[in-house]
Amino acid sequence: MNKRSDIFKKLLLAITFVIMFIHMIYNNFNFIKIPTLKGDVRIPEKPIFNNSNWFSVDYQIKQEEYINCMFGFRSLYVRLNNQIDFSFFKKINANGVVLGKENYLYEEKYIQAYYGQDFMGLDSINHILEQLKFVSDRLAKRGKQLIVIFAPSKASFYPEYIPDTFSKVNDSTNYKFLSSAAIQASLNVIDFNKWFIKNKNRSRYPLYPKYANHWSNYGAVLAADSIINYIQYLKNIDMPNLIYNKVDMKQPFGIDYDIANGMNLLLKFKSSDMAYARISTETPKNKNRPAVLVVSDSFYWDMYYFGISKSFKNDHFWYYNAEVYPESHKNKTLVKNLNLAEQIDKHDVFIVMATESSLPKIGWGFFERMEDFFNGKQKNEMPLTAGEKLQETKQAIMGDKNWMEQIKQKALKRNVTVDSMLTIDAIWLLEQSKTN
């Protein structure tokens, strides 16, 4: 009896030690693959030890923050806690997420925009419209096009599932006035918000997911096709079009499950299948591929990843007008560090896309910077053509009396005109500046 009791005590002690040190064991061996947390999860940097931060206690504080975020099984515990809160109390531990009727998920800012709670007033809307019109006209003079796209909003698409705790402030919304004014001003506009609502019950497959914030993968494919067709119409060209090979019906994932993923629950929501189109692109042979620059929020990501850029050349995506893609996939590249004049020069079409909640800051500074540039308030100037550079160099030489005297003497020796000798010297100077 005592022997069995000793064995039980030793076994209990061993289990206690395993529980105490299981996190340390997991951190070293990773014997179980646990899914990482999704959404806006910020992990602090691991502090580097030195005498200064040790004696200031800064190292200890940062090390504690780092360990609290990186200890073994943390993501499992977070998901377990979130699942208990949601299942028993309908509490969501994700910032800005709202649980609608029949478990439809929303981001609060879209509901606020739909109900006019963020209405900025007609003066501000008219100011934005003036900026759009000004930039569009200036680009048009250079043979380039600006396209303004209103992306759909889930609150506008599924207002019937918004919880009753939200109420309409007024009938005035930023989308209502700005979308109407942009069309009246003859801007190049694609209103996907209006189109999605119109085709809500006509579409063969769902255009908006139940548990996501963005348009569905299928909706993004339709939008991408429309963008390509609209560019073809504006520029009167034939571009490589998207080809839909097949549609697979699957349980929602990725963009079609993004809000739910950000809730970090243990269990997935029950859902009907969503449509996922297999996409390819026509060969670019005998096709025109314009250089396109897109300024947008996360609504552009899905079409970017399934390959809309194959219909473009020299395409760039300025995410929130801050990070430059595809460059930032390898090395983080910031818009603010680019020469705006060069960017204008090497792109044919400029697309700015925003959804209902983003309209007060549409372009995220893009239009303000473009307006300053065209008004001569920015240092970045349009790059000179080869002829303009040559003329500018000749003018600089002509302003130097000693240099011009040498030009005249060389012209006599070579039996050429002074202007020809001036051109020869200017070309030589430009070539030297390239090699230096």
N, C-alpha and C positions, 0 to 999 in steps of 0.2 A: 504494500500500500504506500509506504514511504517512498519506494523507488519510483512508483508511478507519479507521485506528487512532485518529486524532484524533477522528473522529465517534463512534467507540465509546466513547472516554474521556469525551467531553462528555456522551454519553447516559447513561453509568454515573454520572457526577457528578450529572446532573440527577435520576436515579432516587434516588440517595442523599439528595439534598436533599429530595425529595418525601417519602421515608420518614421523614426527620428531622422534617419540619414538617407531616406529614399530620394529626396530632392537632390542631395549631393551626388548620389549614385547615378541618377538620371542625367544630371548635368554633365557627367563624365562619360557615360556610355550610351545615352540616348537609345535605350533598348525598346522604347515604344514611340511610334511616330504620332505626335499629337498635332492636329491642325493649328496653325497660328491664328491669332485674332485678326479680324477684318476691320476695315473702316479707318477712321482717324485715330490710330494707335501710335502714340509717340513714346519711343524708347530713348531714355537718356544715354548719353555717351559714357562709356566706361572711363572713369577718371584715371589720370596718370599720376603715380605717386612721386612727390618731391618734398623736400624739407619745408618749403614755404607753405604748401597747402595742407601739410600734415599739422603743423603747429597753429595754423589759422582755423583748423577743424573743417576746412572746406572739403578736403579729401574724404573725411569720414561721412559727411552729409551726402555728398554725391555718390559715394560708394553704396550707401544704404539705399538711395533712390534707385540705383542701377540694379542692385540685388533684388529689390522688391518687384522690379519689372521682369527680371530674367530668371527667377528661381524655377526649378523644375515643376511641371504640372500647373503653372500659373494659369495658362490659357484654359485648361480644363476646369479649374476652380472658378474662373470668371464666367465661363459658359454655364456652369452648374448654378451659380448664383443668379445669373440673368434669367435662366430657365425657370427657376423657382419663383422669382419676382413676377415674371410674365404669366406663368401658368396659374398661380394662385391669386395674384393681385392685379393682373393686367398692367403691370408697371414695365415700362421700357427704359432700359439703361443705355440709351443712345441719344446723344444730343440732337434736339430738333426733330425727332421722329414722332409722328402722331399716329395712333391706332384709330382707323376709321371703322365704319360699319362693316360687318362681315369680314373683319380682319384685313381690310384694305389698308395699306401702309402709305403714308404721305410724309413729306418734309414740310414742316410748319410754314416756312417762308413762302411756299407755293400757294398755300391756302390763304395766307395774308395778302399776297398779290392778287389772287382771284377775287377776294372780297374787298379790294381797294384800300386795305389798311396801310399800304406803303405808297399811296398816291402822292406824287411829288408836285402836282399842280401844273396848270397849263403853261405858266411862264417857263418852267424848267423843261417841259416837253417841247415847247417851241424853240428853246435854246438848243436842245439836242437835235431837233429837226434841221435847224440852220446849219449846225456842224455837219450833219450827214450830207445835206445838199451841197455845201461848200466843197467838201472833200470829193464828193462824187463828180461835181463839175470840173474841178481841177484835174482829177484823174482822166476824165473824158477828153480833155484837151490834149492829153498825152496818148490818146488811143487806148486807154485802159478803163476797166469797168469796176465799179463797186457794187456788190450785191449784199443787201441787208436781209438776213433770214430770221424770222420769228419761229423759234423752236417750240414744240408743243409743251403744255404744262399738264401735269397729272390732275391738278385740282380743276382745271377747265374741262379736262376729258372725262373725269369721274366725279362730278360735283355731288352726285346722289349718295356717295359713300362718305362724304365729309361728316365728321361727328357734329351733333347738334350744339356742342359747346361753343362752336365758332358761329359768328353772325356777320352778316354783310354790313359794312360801314356806310357805303354809298354805292351808287351805280358808276362812279368814275374810277376807272383803272388806267394804269400806265399803258397797258397793252391796247386797250380800246382806242385811246386817243392817238398814240404814237403810230400804231399800225395803219390806222385810217389816214393820218396826216402824211405818212411816208408814201402811200399810194397816190394821194392827191397831188403830192409834190413831184410825181413822175419819177421817183427813185426806182431802181431795180430791186423789187421786193419778192421774196418767196414767203408766204404765210403758211407754214406747216401747222400752226396751232389751229387755224381755221379749217384747213383741209382734213386734219385728223378728226376733228369733231364731226365734220360733215360725213366722213366715211366710217364713223365708229361702228355702225351696224351694217355696213355694206362690205367691209373687208372680209376676205375669206379666212384670214388668220388674225389673232389679236394684235392690235397696234400698240397697246400699252399693257404692261404686266401688272399684276395685282400686288406684287411684293417688291416693286422696283420704282425708282424715281425717274428714270429715263425712258424714252421710247423703246419699244421692244426691238430685238435684233432684226426682226422682219420689217418693222416700221422704219428702222434706220436704213435698210436696204432700199426701200421705196423712196426714202428721202434722198439718198445718194444718187439714185437713178434720175430723180427730178432735177437735182443740182447740175448733173452732167448735161442733161437735155436743155436746161435753161442757159448754160454757158454756150452751148452750141448755137442756140437761137440768138443770143446777144452778139456773138462774134461771127456768126454765119460760117461756121466751120463744121467739119465732120470729125468727132472725137471717138476714141475707143470706148465703146459702151460696155456696161456690165452684162454678163450672161448668167442667167439663173439656171443652173443645171438640175437641181433637185431641192425639194424642201423636206427636211427631217423634222419629225415631231418628237420633242424630248421634254423631260422635266426642266423647268427653268433653272438657268445657271448664269453666272457672270453678270452682264448688264441687266438681264431679266430677273435678277434676284438680289440686286445690290443693296437695297434698304434692309432686307431680311439678313443678308450677310453681315451688315454692320451692326445688327443687334446682338450678334455672337451668342446664339442659343445652342443648346445641345441637339434639339430636334428640329427638323425642317418642317415648314408649313405644308399642308396638303395643297396640291395645286393641279390644275389641268395642264396638259402639255402645251408648250409654246413652239412656234415655227422657227426653224433655223435654215436659211437658204444657203446652198452651196454656190459660192460665187467664183466666177472667173471673169477675165477681161478680154475683149477683142484684141487681136494683135495690132500693135501700133503702126504696122506697115500701111502706107498711104492714108494715114490718119493724122490729124493735127492734135497736138498735146500742148495746151497753153500752160504757162507758168502761173501757178495759183498759190496765193498766200491766204491762209484761214486764221482768223482771230476768233476764238470761241472758248466756251467753258467745256465741261466734260461731255456734253452732248455730241461732240465731234469724234470722240475716241473710238466708238464702235465702227463707224464707217472708215475711219483711219486705219484700223487694224484689219478689216476685211478687204482693204485694197482699193479704195476710191482713188488713191494717189497714182495708181497705175494708168489712170486716164489723163494724168497731168505730167508735166515735166518741171523739174526744179521746184517742187512743191514744198511748202513749209507750213507748219502748224504752230501758231503762237498761243500756247495754252494760257488763258487769262491775260494775254498780252504780257506775259512775264517770262516763261521758259520757251525755248525754241526747239522744235522737233522737226526732223529726226536727230539733230545733232546732240540733244540732251540725253539720248539713249546711251551714248558713250561718255560724253563729257558735258556736264551741265553748262548750257549756253543761255545767257540772259538777253532778252530783247533790248534792254536799256544799253547794252554794250555794242549793239549793231549800228552801222551807219545807215540811217534812214534813207538817205538819198540813193544809196546803192540798192537797198531793198525795193524802193519804188521803181528804180530803173530796170531791175531784172525780173519783175513779176508783171503778168498781163492782167490778171483778175484778182481782186481783193474781196474776200468774203468775211463779213462780220456776222456772227450768229449769237443770239441771246434768247433765253427763255423769259417767261413772264416775270419771274422774280429778279432777273438780272437787268431789266431795262433801265432802272435809275442809273446804272453804271455801265451801260452798253459800250462795248469796246475796251473797257477797263483802262482808259487813258489813251487808246489808239487814236481816236478822233481829235483829242486835244493836241497830241503831239503832231499829227498830220496838219492840223490847222496852223499851228505855230510854224511848222516847216514851210508851208506854202505862203505864209505871211512874212517869211524872212526872219523869224525870231529864233531859228535854230542854227547852230553852227554847221550842221551837215548840209552841204549844198549838192545839187544835182551834179553828178560827174560830167566833166566836159567831154565832148566828142574829140576825136583825133584832130579834126580841123580847127575846133575851138581852142584846143591846147596849143596848136601850132601858131594860131593868130595871137594868142595871149603871150607866147614866148617872143614872137616878133615885136610885139608892142613893148615888151620889157627891154629888148635889145635897143630899139629905137630911142628909148628914154635915156640911154647911156651914150653921151657924146663921144667919148674915147673909143668905145666899141664900134660905133657907127663909122668913125674915121677909118678904123682898121678894115671894116666891111668894104668901104669905098676903094681903098688901096688894093684889096684882094680882088675886087670886081675888075679893076683896070688890068691887073696882071693876068687874070683868067679870061679876059675879054667877054665878060657877061654883064648883065644889068645889075645895078645895085640891089634891086628887089630880089633877083634870083639868088645873089650871094647872101642876102639876108635870110632867105628861106633855107638855103643850104646850112648856114650856121645854126638856125633855129632847130632844124631837124637833128643836126649833130648834138646839140645841147639836150634835146629830149631823149635821144638814144643813150647819152651818157647818164642821164638821171635814172634810166631804167636799170642800168648795170650797177649803179652805186647803191 
